[in-house]
Amino acid sequence: MSEPTRPGAGVAPRVRAFAPGTFTFVAGIEDTCVYPPAHFAMAPLDEHELTGHDRAWREDLDTVAALGATALRYGVDWPRVHVAPGVFDWAVLDERLAYAASLGITVIADLVHYGTPTWLEQSFADPGYPAAVASFAGAFAGRYAGVVDHVTPLNEPITTASFAGLRGVWPPALTGWDGWTRVVLGIAAGLQQSVAAVRSANPDAVIVHVEASSLVTVASSAAPAAASSSRASALVAEAAMLEALGFLPTDLVLGRVDAMHPSHAWLLSHGASAAALDELVDGAVTIDVLGVNYYPDLSPRRLEDGPDGTVQHAHDRWTEGLVESLTRFDARYGLPMVVTETSIEGDDAVRSAWVRDSVVAVRSLADAGVDVRGWTWWPVFDFVDWSYASGGRNVEEFTVAPDVVAERTGSGRKTPYLRRMGLVRLEEQLDGTLARVPTAAAEAYRTAAG
C-alpha cells in the first residue's frame, strides 16, 4: 500500500477536548467491526457497511457537526485496514479523518471495536495479538498525529471478553472463565503495548480508555431471608464477583493486579500464570481520560435462577444507575471521566427525555466536584443488532423477550435487525438504501449542546 502525503496537512488546529474545566458534547457512530476467520460460523458484523455509513459518510459527518457535537468517537476498522502483518491500507481513513478535521470535529479514534484482522487466527487469544495491535496503534498514531490526537486503544474490554472469551459468540469463540481469562490477559497486554506505541509515535496523544458499566444485583425474590437459602447466597456472591470483574481489565492495564489484589488468586485458578500477571504489573501504563459506557435499560442487571443456571435480566435504572456507575469509577481510579456511550431504545419521547435527563445528571455530578468532562450519545443513527451475524440468535448476556427478538428479526421488514437507538432514524428505502431522518431526540441533543 502506498504512503501518500500525510493527511490533514494544513488543517487548522482544534480546541483540545476534555481539558480541565471544560465539558465536551460527543457523538458516536456505531462501529462494531468483526470479520471472522473463514472457519468460524458467523457472518461478518461491520456496522459501517450494514448501516450504509460507507456510502453516506460525508452526510453522516456533516450531521455530527450540525448536531453541535465538537467531538466524535469513530471506529477506524482495524480488520479492514491492517491487511497483513506490517501492511496497512489507509486510503479510506485518509479521506474521512481529514474531512472530519475540516469540520472542526475532534475525532476520538476507536482502534479496536470487538474484532481483529482475519490473519490473527486466534484473534484476542493469539500469541501474536499484543504485538500486532501495538503495531497498528503506533502506525495509526504516527500517521495521523495532529489530525487525530485522541485514541481509544480498545473499546470495552469487559464486553469483548464476554463475547469472545466467556460465551463463544465472536472469535476466538472461547467459553467459560478460563476462556475469559485468556482473552482478558491478551487484551490487557495489547492495551499496554498499544498505549506505549501511541505515546512513542505521538507524544501529544490523549489516551481515552473506555469500559462498560457493571451494575449487578440480585432479584428481590432471590435475596436470602436470613442467610437460610444457600442458592440465594450464591447469587449474591455471583453478583459481587461480576461487579468486581468489571474493574479487572482496567486494573490489569494499570498494573494493579499484584499478589495482594483480590482477583489475583482467582485469575491463577482460571489459567493465568504468575509470570503473565507479573508482566502486566511491570508493564503498567497511565491513561488520560476514563470513558464510561452506560445504557439505562441495558447496563443494570438482576440475577435470577433459571432452568439452566443463572439468568441476567436487564432493567431500567434511569439516571440513578448512571450516577452510581460514574461515582464508582471515580472512587476507584480518580481519573478525569467522560460518558463515552449512552442512549436508550424507544420512541422519540423516550430518547429525548434521556438526552435531557442524562445530561442534567452528568453536569450535576461535575458541579458537585466529580471530574467528568463530557457526554456522548451513541449511536448517532440507528444500527444493526448484533444478532444479525448469528442468524437472529440472541447473543447478549441478558435475556431478551421472544417478542422483542421477533420484532428485530421480522422477515416482513425490508431491513431486519435495526435497533432504534439513534438521534437519526434509518428509514428503509425501496432500493435497499437507508435514508437518514433526524428525530426529536436530535433536536434535544442540539439544544443541550448549544
Solvent accessible surface area in square Angstrom, and as a share of the most:
residue,aa,sasa,rsa
1,M,132,0.59
2,S,94,0.60
3,E,119,0.53
4,P,77,0.48
5,T,115,0.67
6,R,115,0.42
7,P,13,0.08
8,G,16,0.15
9,A,80,0.62
10,G,86,0.82
11,V,46,0.26
12,A,73,0.57
13,P,128,0.81
14,R,56,0.20
15,V,135,0.77
16,R,114,0.42
17,A,11,0.08
18,F,6,0.03
19,A,32,0.25
20,P,103,0.65
21,G,87,0.83
22,T,60,0.35
23,F,40,0.17
24,T,12,0.07
25,F,14,0.06
26,V,1,0.00
27,A,0,0.00
28,G,0,0.00
29,I,1,0.00
30,E,7,0.03
31,D,2,0.01
32,T,0,0.00
33,C,4,0.02
34,V,2,0.01
35,Y,55,0.21
36,P,18,0.11
37,P,14,0.09
38,A,114,0.89
39,H,143,0.64
40,F,37,0.15
41,A,105,0.81
42,M,24,0.11
43,A,39,0.30
44,P,65,0.41
45,L,0,0.00
46,D,3,0.02
47,E,0,0.00
48,H,2,0.01
49,E,103,0.46
50,L,45,0.23
51,T,1,0.01
52,G,15,0.14
53,H,0,0.00
54,D,47,0.24
55,R,139,0.51
56,A,6,0.05
57,W,25,0.09
58,R,110,0.40
59,E,82,0.37
60,D,1,0.01
61,L,2,0.01
62,D,60,0.31
63,T,31,0.18
64,V,0,0.00
65,A,36,0.28
66,A,63,0.49
67,L,1,0.01
68,G,33,0.32
69,A,6,0.04
70,T,79,0.46
71,A,0,0.00
72,L,0,0.00
73,R,1,0.00
74,Y,3,0.01
75,G,1,0.01
76,V,0,0.00
77,D,10,0.05
78,W,1,0.00
79,P,20,0.13
80,R,73,0.27
81,V,8,0.04
82,H,1,0.01
83,V,64,0.37
84,A,34,0.27
85,P,94,0.59
86,G,56,0.54
87,V,57,0.32
88,F,25,0.10
89,D,50,0.26
90,W,12,0.04
91,A,70,0.54
92,V,73,0.42
93,L,4,0.02
94,D,22,0.11
95,E,89,0.40
96,R,12,0.04
97,L,2,0.01
98,A,28,0.22
99,Y,50,0.19
100,A,1,0.01
101,A,6,0.04
102,S,77,0.50
103,L,60,0.30
104,G,42,0.40
105,I,3,0.01
106,T,7,0.04
107,V,2,0.01
108,I,1,0.01
109,A,0,0.00
110,D,1,0.01
111,L,2,0.01
112,V,1,0.00
113,H,13,0.06
114,Y,6,0.02
115,G,2,0.02
116,T,8,0.05
117,P,1,0.01
118,T,65,0.38
119,W,73,0.25
120,L,9,0.04
121,E,123,0.55
122,Q,76,0.34
123,S,2,0.01
124,F,0,0.00
125,A,11,0.09
126,D,24,0.12
127,P,114,0.72
128,G,32,0.30
129,Y,1,0.01
130,P,20,0.13
131,A,65,0.50
132,A,11,0.09
133,V,2,0.01
134,A,13,0.10
135,S,50,0.33
136,F,0,0.00
137,A,0,0.00
138,G,16,0.15
139,A,34,0.26
140,F,0,0.00
141,A,0,0.00
142,G,32,0.31
143,R,25,0.09
144,Y,0,0.00
145,A,26,0.20
146,G,48,0.46
147,V,4,0.02
148,V,1,0.00
149,D,22,0.12
150,H,6,0.03
151,V,1,0.00
152,T,0,0.00
153,P,3,0.02
154,L,3,0.01
155,N,0,0.00
156,E,12,0.05
157,P,0,0.00
158,I,26,0.13
159,T,23,0.13
160,T,1,0.00
161,A,0,0.00
162,S,3,0.02
163,F,3,0.01
164,A,0,0.00
165,G,0,0.00
166,L,37,0.18
167,R,68,0.25
168,G,21,0.20
169,V,6,0.03
170,W,2,0.01
171,P,10,0.06
172,P,26,0.17
173,A,34,0.27
174,L,39,0.20
175,T,91,0.53
176,G,35,0.34
177,W,67,0.23
178,D,82,0.42
179,G,7,0.07
180,W,4,0.01
181,T,1,0.00
182,R,114,0.42
183,V,0,0.00
184,V,1,0.00
185,L,26,0.13
186,G,13,0.13
187,I,2,0.01
188,A,1,0.00
189,A,24,0.19
190,G,1,0.01
191,L,4,0.02
192,Q,13,0.06
193,Q,81,0.36
194,S,1,0.01
195,V,3,0.01
196,A,58,0.45
197,A,24,0.19
198,V,0,0.00
199,R,72,0.26
200,S,94,0.61
201,A,41,0.32
202,N,7,0.04
203,P,116,0.73
204,D,92,0.48
205,A,6,0.05
206,V,13,0.07
207,I,0,0.00
208,V,0,0.00
209,H,2,0.01
210,V,0,0.00
211,E,0,0.00
212,A,16,0.12
213,S,12,0.08
214,S,30,0.19
215,L,4,0.02
216,V,14,0.08
217,T,61,0.36
218,V,27,0.15
219,A,6,0.04
220,S,103,0.66
221,S,106,0.69
222,A,20,0.15
223,A,55,0.42
224,P,40,0.25
225,A,99,0.77
226,A,85,0.66
227,A,86,0.67
228,S,92,0.59
229,S,44,0.28
230,S,97,0.62
231,R,92,0.34
232,A,6,0.04
233,S,45,0.29
234,A,43,0.34
235,L,2,0.01
236,V,69,0.40
237,A,62,0.48
238,E,49,0.22
239,A,7,0.05
240,A,61,0.47
241,M,56,0.25
242,L,29,0.15
243,E,33,0.15
244,A,51,0.40
245,L,6,0.03
246,G,3,0.03
247,F,29,0.12
248,L,1,0.00
249,P,1,0.01
250,T,0,0.00
251,D,1,0.00
252,L,1,0.01
253,V,1,0.01
254,L,30,0.15
255,G,15,0.14
256,R,101,0.37
257,V,2,0.01
258,D,65,0.34
259,A,78,0.60
260,M,170,0.76
261,H,25,0.11
262,P,123,0.78
263,S,10,0.07
264,H,22,0.10
265,A,72,0.56
266,W,51,0.18
267,L,0,0.00
268,L,71,0.35
269,S,82,0.53
270,H,43,0.19
271,G,67,0.65
272,A,8,0.06
273,S,57,0.37
274,A,54,0.42
275,A,65,0.50
276,A,31,0.24
277,L,1,0.00
278,D,79,0.41
279,E,122,0.55
280,L,10,0.05
281,V,47,0.27
282,D,124,0.64
283,G,30,0.29
284,A,51,0.40
285,V,25,0.15
286,T,98,0.57
287,I,10,0.05
288,D,53,0.27
289,V,5,0.03
290,L,0,0.00
291,G,0,0.00
292,V,0,0.00
293,N,2,0.01
294,Y,0,0.00
295,Y,31,0.12
296,P,0,0.00
297,D,34,0.18
298,L,38,0.19
299,S,12,0.08
300,P,1,0.00
301,R,37,0.13
302,R,99,0.36
303,L,0,0.00
304,E,59,0.26
305,D,77,0.40
306,G,22,0.21
307,P,136,0.86
308,D,147,0.76
309,G,32,0.31
310,T,45,0.26
311,V,32,0.19
312,Q,32,0.14
313,H,65,0.29
314,A,31,0.24
315,H,32,0.14
316,D,75,0.39
317,R,41,0.15
318,W,73,0.26
319,T,31,0.18
320,E,114,0.51
321,G,0,0.00
322,L,0,0.00
323,V,53,0.31
324,E,48,0.22
325,S,2,0.02
326,L,0,0.00
327,T,64,0.37
328,R,78,0.28
329,F,7,0.03
330,D,40,0.20
331,A,88,0.69
332,R,93,0.34
333,Y,18,0.07
334,G,59,0.56
335,L,38,0.19
336,P,25,0.16
337,M,1,0.00
338,V,0,0.00
339,V,0,0.00
340,T,1,0.01
341,E,8,0.04
342,T,0,0.00
343,S,0,0.00
344,I,7,0.04
345,E,53,0.24
346,G,27,0.26
347,D,87,0.45
348,D,56,0.29
349,A,70,0.54
350,V,55,0.32
351,R,9,0.03
352,S,7,0.05
353,A,27,0.21
354,W,0,0.00
355,V,0,0.00
356,R,127,0.46
357,D,57,0.29
358,S,0,0.00
359,V,11,0.06
360,V,98,0.57
361,A,13,0.10
362,V,0,0.00
363,R,99,0.36
364,S,60,0.39
365,L,21,0.11
366,A,35,0.27
367,D,130,0.67
368,A,84,0.65
369,G,65,0.62
370,V,26,0.15
371,D,56,0.29
372,V,5,0.03
373,R,32,0.12
374,G,0,0.00
375,W,0,0.00
376,T,0,0.00
377,W,0,0.00
378,W,6,0.02
379,P,2,0.01
380,V,0,0.00
381,F,4,0.01
382,D,3,0.01
383,F,20,0.08
384,V,5,0.03
385,D,8,0.04
386,W,36,0.13
387,S,7,0.05
388,Y,75,0.29
389,A,5,0.04
390,S,28,0.18
391,G,69,0.66
392,G,13,0.12
393,R,135,0.49
394,N,53,0.27
395,V,4,0.02
396,E,39,0.18
397,E,62,0.28
398,F,16,0.07
399,T,65,0.38
400,V,26,0.15
401,A,50,0.38
402,P,116,0.73
403,D,103,0.53
404,V,56,0.32
405,V,39,0.22
406,A,60,0.47
407,E,113,0.51
408,R,30,0.11
409,T,34,0.20
410,G,24,0.23
411,S,113,0.73
412,G,80,0.77
413,R,58,0.21
414,K,123,0.52
415,T,32,0.19
416,P,38,0.24
417,Y,33,0.12
418,L,4,0.02
419,R,10,0.04
420,R,37,0.13
421,M,5,0.02
422,G,0,0.00
423,L,0,0.00
424,V,2,0.01
425,R,83,0.30
426,L,0,0.00
427,E,55,0.25
428,E,35,0.16
429,Q,68,0.30
430,L,174,0.87
431,D,112,0.58
432,G,57,0.55
433,T,48,0.28
434,L,9,0.04
435,A,35,0.27
436,R,28,0.10
437,V,64,0.37
438,P,88,0.56
439,T,19,0.11
440,A,56,0.43
441,A,0,0.00
442,A,1,0.01
443,E,92,0.41
444,A,12,0.09
445,Y,0,0.00
446,R,89,0.32
447,T,97,0.57
448,A,27,0.21
449,A,25,0.19
450,G,101,0.98
